Amino acid sequence: MSLISDTSPSPWEDLVRRVEPLEDIPLDADLVQTLEAENEPRFRGRGHPVDLYTPTFKSFQTSEISSCGKNAWPAVSITGPDCKLRCDHCKAKLLEPMIPARTPEALWRVVNGIVEQGGQGMLLTGGSNHRNEVEYGPFYDTIRRIKDSFPGFRIALHTALVDDDAARCMEQAGIDAAMMDVIGAQETITQVYHLKRSVADFEATLEALVNTRMKVVPHIVMGLHYGHFLGEWEALKMIQRHRPDAVVLVVVMPFYAPDSKPFVTPRAVDVGHFFHDARRALRDLPLLLGCARPAGQVKGEMDAYAVMAGIDGLAHPADGVVELSARLGRRVRVIPSCCSMAVGEEVMALNDGQAALEVDLKAIVADERARRRQRSASGMGPGGIPVVMEQGASGP
């Protein structure tokens, strides 16, 4: 592995260095050059857009994106914080900050409150039973009532494992997007998830979902086996066989792993190589980077690789990603929704007549030049938001 050095940087290495929040991240030079050789022609002239999603599952802000829409896209759990699996990376803690709706009546009240506050949709999930099934059965009539009463309200559902009958019930209830984790290693299912289920059960769930009219957006959790890659490439093969509407990649976040079963943080360069492999394997499918991934410098590294690899959308992008995307020639839009609601050119979370915020490079450049003149006159150091120069203009 060769890190970006101070001598003879490639054009894309130089672009990364120009982005102030990313200028010191240690990217792998060989991987950057590989991504540049494959993708620079596609990006040229804003030919491969990237969408940046800001769902309200958690507080989010960078120097480039001021905030996301308050309560626009909350997460709701039908079991509250309870889950019987207690997987080694989660221990049910990921459910705790979600809005609880333990009964169909409570779900109806919660959704009415979301709509009254201007919400556009929700992520609906819940804790699993011992077979990795979320028991949605009592809620299907209420979900149908929600969809009939609020036609513009979008619902992304975390399905867990299902059979054909359950998939059809979800479809008939009006679910817009069905999400599931695709796991390709039996060791991970047994050791991390504590499940007596098989890789074939996960593939059967994917097959059952794609046989419905729902938008199907499976997830691959990179580093799920205690921070190491194991079944991710098999998961890619499963997805290739069943052709969903889009694919979301996330990186394991083992905040609650016990000391007896520690996770390591996946290396950003390994994540970057998987971005490259996934993009090549799923060339004609929307490929998205979800909001679950480690924070700090490693997030900047991963996000930079994602943009360079041609990932179609990123949730909660790291600081500097807007500028890097624009410098690479990619058209940038900011969308206040869950990335699983994006399928191709369609952004299901946007209501009719509502537009995403598209970055206006000319206006941003003019604003940044004014900021620089003001800083120079006052003797202040660098500050404010970093921005890209117009295509064809000389960079800083």
Secondary structure as the mmCIF struct_conf table of DSSP 4:
data_model
#
loop_
_struct_conf.conf_type_id
_struct_conf.id
_struct_conf.beg_label_comp_id
_struct_conf.beg_label_asym_id
_struct_conf.beg_label_seq_id
_struct_conf.end_label_comp_id
_struct_conf.end_label_asym_id
_struct_conf.end_label_seq_id
STRN STRN1 LEU A 3 LEU A 3
BEND BEND1 ASP A 6 SER A 8
HELX_RH_AL_P HELX_RH_AL_P1 PRO A 11 ARG A 18
BEND BEND2 VAL A 19 VAL A 19
HELX_RH_3T_P HELX_RH_3T_P1 GLU A 20 LEU A 22
TURN_TY1_P TURN_TY1_P1 GLU A 23 ASP A 24
STRN STRN2 ASP A 28 ASP A 28
HELX_RH_AL_P HELX_RH_AL_P2 ALA A 29 PHE A 43
TURN_TY1_P TURN_TY1_P2 ARG A 44 ARG A 46
BEND BEND3 HIS A 48 HIS A 48
STRN STRN3 VAL A 50 TYR A 53
TURN_TY1_P TURN_TY1_P3 THR A 56 PHE A 57
BEND BEND4 LYS A 58 LYS A 58
BEND BEND5 SER A 63 ILE A 65
TURN_TY1_P TURN_TY1_P4 LYS A 70 ASN A 71
BEND BEND6 ALA A 72 TRP A 73
STRN STRN4 ALA A 75 SER A 77
TURN_TY1_P TURN_TY1_P5 ILE A 78 PRO A 81
BEND BEND7 LYS A 84 LEU A 85
TURN_TY1_P TURN_TY1_P6 ASP A 88 ALA A 92
HELX_RH_3T_P HELX_RH_3T_P2 LYS A 93 LEU A 95
TURN_TY1_P TURN_TY1_P7 GLU A 96 PRO A 97
BEND BEND8 MET A 98 MET A 98
STRN STRN5 ILE A 99 PRO A 100
BEND BEND9 THR A 103 THR A 103
HELX_RH_AL_P HELX_RH_AL_P3 PRO A 104 GLU A 116
TURN_TY1_P TURN_TY1_P8 GLN A 117 GLY A 118
STRN STRN6 GLY A 121 THR A 125
TURN_TY1_P TURN_TY1_P9 HIS A 130 ARG A 131
BEND BEND10 ASN A 132 ASN A 132
STRN STRN7 GLU A 133 GLU A 133
HELX_RH_3T_P HELX_RH_3T_P3 GLY A 137 PHE A 139
HELX_RH_AL_P HELX_RH_AL_P4 TYR A 140 SER A 149
TURN_TY1_P TURN_TY1_P10 PRO A 151 GLY A 152
STRN STRN8 ARG A 154 HIS A 158
STRN STRN9 ALA A 160 ALA A 160
BEND BEND11 LEU A 161 LEU A 161
HELX_RH_AL_P HELX_RH_AL_P5 ASP A 164 ALA A 173
TURN_TY1_P TURN_TY1_P11 GLY A 174 GLY A 174
BEND BEND12 ASP A 176 ASP A 176
STRN STRN10 ALA A 177 MET A 179
STRN STRN11 ASP A 181 ASP A 181
HELX_RH_AL_P HELX_RH_AL_P6 GLN A 186 GLN A 191
TURN_TY1_P TURN_TY1_P12 VAL A 192 VAL A 192
BEND BEND13 TYR A 193 TYR A 193
HELX_RH_AL_P HELX_RH_AL_P7 VAL A 199 VAL A 210
TURN_TY1_P TURN_TY1_P13 ASN A 211 ASN A 211
BEND BEND14 THR A 212 MET A 214
STRN STRN12 LYS A 215 VAL A 216
STRN STRN13 HIS A 219 MET A 222
TURN_TY1_P TURN_TY1_P14 GLY A 223 LEU A 224
STRN STRN14 HIS A 225 HIS A 225
TURN_TY1_P TURN_TY1_P15 TYR A 226 GLY A 227
STRN STRN15 HIS A 228 HIS A 228
BEND BEND15 LEU A 230 GLY A 231
HELX_RH_AL_P HELX_RH_AL_P8 GLU A 232 HIS A 242
BEND BEND16 ASP A 245 ASP A 245
STRN STRN16 VAL A 247 VAL A 251
TURN_TY1_P TURN_TY1_P16 PHE A 255 TYR A 256
TURN_TY1_P TURN_TY1_P17 ASP A 259 SER A 260
BEND BEND17 LYS A 261 LYS A 261
HELX_LH_PP_P HELX_LH_PP_P1 VAL A 264 ARG A 267
HELX_RH_AL_P HELX_RH_AL_P9 ALA A 268 ALA A 281
TURN_TY1_P TURN_TY1_P18 LEU A 282 ASP A 284
BEND BEND18 LEU A 285 LEU A 285
STRN STRN17 LEU A 287 LEU A 289
BEND BEND19 CYS A 291 CYS A 291
BEND BEND20 ARG A 293 ARG A 293
BEND BEND21 GLY A 296 GLY A 296
HELX_RH_AL_P HELX_RH_AL_P10 GLN A 297 ALA A 309
TURN_TY1_P TURN_TY1_P19 GLY A 310 GLY A 310
BEND BEND22 ASP A 312 ASP A 312
STRN STRN18 GLY A 313 ALA A 315
BEND BEND23 HIS A 316 HIS A 316
HELX_LH_PP_P HELX_LH_PP_P2 PRO A 317 ALA A 318
TURN_TY1_P TURN_TY1_P20 ASP A 319 GLY A 320
HELX_RH_AL_P HELX_RH_AL_P11 VAL A 321 ARG A 327
TURN_TY1_P TURN_TY1_P21 LEU A 328 GLY A 329
STRN STRN19 VAL A 332 ILE A 335
BEND BEND24 SER A 337 SER A 337
HELX_RH_3T_P HELX_RH_3T_P4 CYS A 339 MET A 341
STRN STRN20 ALA A 342 VAL A 343
TURN_TY1_P TURN_TY1_P22 GLY A 344 GLU A 345
STRN STRN21 GLU A 346 VAL A 347
TURN_TY1_P TURN_TY1_P23 MET A 348 ALA A 349
BEND BEND25 LEU A 350 LEU A 350
HELX_LH_PP_P HELX_LH_PP_P3 ASN A 351 ASN A 351
TURN_TY1_P TURN_TY1_P24 ASP A 352 GLY A 353
STRN STRN22 LEU A 357 GLU A 358
HELX_RH_AL_P HELX_RH_AL_P12 LEU A 361 SER A 378
TURN_TY1_P TURN_TY1_P25 GLY A 379 GLY A 379
BEND BEND26 PRO A 382 PRO A 382
BEND BEND27 GLY A 384 GLY A 384
HELX_LH_PP_P HELX_LH_PP_P4 VAL A 388 GLU A 390
TURN_TY1_P TURN_TY1_P26 GLN A 391 GLY A 392
BEND BEND28 ALA A 393 ALA A 393
HELX_LH_PP_P HELX_LH_PP_P5 SER A 394 GLY A 395
#
